[in-house]
Amino acid sequence: MNDIRGTFDTLNRVYERLDEEFSQQGGLDNILSMHRRLREALFAISGSELATLLEEIEHAKQALETLKSGIDGLRSLKDAFKSATLPYSG
């Protein structure tokens, strides 16, 4: 009997905590409404729009990799010039 009471007490505490969090967000109706609006917004995005977005992200990634490669090359060149000892002609 104590196990059942403990289980119900735990369940009640969890319910109260969730209810308090829902209340802080405007209540369960507000949360369900936000969920519905979010689903509608996500479903409004077509597969082709997502594919285009992924393609653009891939292009940006490639451009950044090219830029990084160029910067690495410049850094190596800078280090080579720093370490080179030029004879003094003065």
C-alpha positions as CSV (number, residue, x, y, z in Angstrom):
1,M,0.0,0.0,0.0
2,N,2.9,2.4,0.8
3,D,4.4,1.7,-2.7
4,I,1.1,2.7,-4.3
5,R,0.9,5.9,-2.2
6,G,4.5,6.8,-2.9
7,T,3.9,6.3,-6.6
8,F,0.8,8.5,-6.6
9,D,2.7,11.2,-4.5
10,T,5.5,11.2,-7.1
11,L,3.0,11.3,-9.9
12,N,1.2,14.2,-8.2
13,R,4.5,16.2,-7.8
14,V,5.4,15.7,-11.4
15,Y,1.9,16.8,-12.5
16,E,2.1,19.9,-10.3
17,R,5.5,20.8,-11.6
18,L,4.3,20.4,-15.3
19,D,1.2,22.4,-14.5
20,E,3.2,25.2,-13.0
21,E,5.5,25.2,-16.1
22,F,2.5,25.3,-18.4
23,S,0.9,28.1,-16.4
24,Q,4.2,30.1,-16.7
25,Q,3.9,29.7,-20.5
26,G,0.3,30.8,-20.6
27,G,-1.4,27.6,-19.9
28,L,-1.9,24.3,-21.7
29,D,-4.1,25.9,-24.4
30,N,-1.4,28.4,-25.3
31,I,1.2,25.6,-25.5
32,L,-1.0,23.5,-27.7
33,S,-1.7,26.5,-29.9
34,M,2.0,27.2,-30.2
35,H,2.6,23.6,-31.1
36,R,-0.1,23.7,-33.8
37,R,1.3,27.0,-35.3
38,L,4.8,25.6,-35.3
39,R,3.6,22.4,-37.1
40,E,1.8,24.5,-39.7
41,A,4.8,26.6,-40.3
42,L,7.1,23.6,-40.7
43,F,4.7,21.8,-43.0
44,A,4.5,25.0,-45.1
45,I,8.2,24.5,-46.1
46,S,8.5,22.4,-49.2
47,G,11.0,19.7,-49.8
48,S,12.4,21.6,-52.7
49,E,12.9,24.7,-50.5
50,L,14.8,22.5,-48.0
51,A,16.9,21.0,-50.8
52,T,17.8,24.5,-52.1
53,L,18.7,25.6,-48.6
54,L,20.9,22.5,-48.1
55,E,22.6,23.2,-51.5
56,E,23.3,26.8,-50.5
57,I,24.7,25.7,-47.2
58,E,27.0,23.3,-49.0
59,H,28.2,26.1,-51.4
60,A,28.9,28.3,-48.4
61,K,30.8,25.5,-46.7
62,Q,33.0,24.9,-49.8
63,A,33.7,28.7,-50.0
64,L,34.7,28.7,-46.4
65,E,37.0,25.7,-46.9
66,T,38.6,27.5,-49.9
67,L,39.1,30.6,-47.9
68,K,40.6,28.7,-45.0
69,S,43.0,27.0,-47.4
70,G,44.1,30.4,-48.8
71,I,44.6,31.7,-45.3
72,D,46.7,28.7,-44.3
73,G,48.8,29.2,-47.4
74,L,49.4,32.9,-46.5
75,R,50.2,31.9,-43.0
76,S,52.8,29.4,-44.2
77,L,54.3,32.0,-46.6
78,K,54.5,34.6,-43.7
79,D,56.2,32.0,-41.5
80,A,58.7,31.2,-44.3
81,F,59.5,34.9,-44.7
82,K,60.0,35.3,-41.0
83,S,62.4,32.4,-40.7
84,A,64.4,33.3,-43.8
85,T,67.6,35.2,-43.1
86,L,68.4,37.8,-45.6
87,P,72.0,38.9,-45.9
88,Y,72.6,42.5,-44.8
89,S,73.8,44.7,-47.6
90,G,74.7,47.9,-46.0
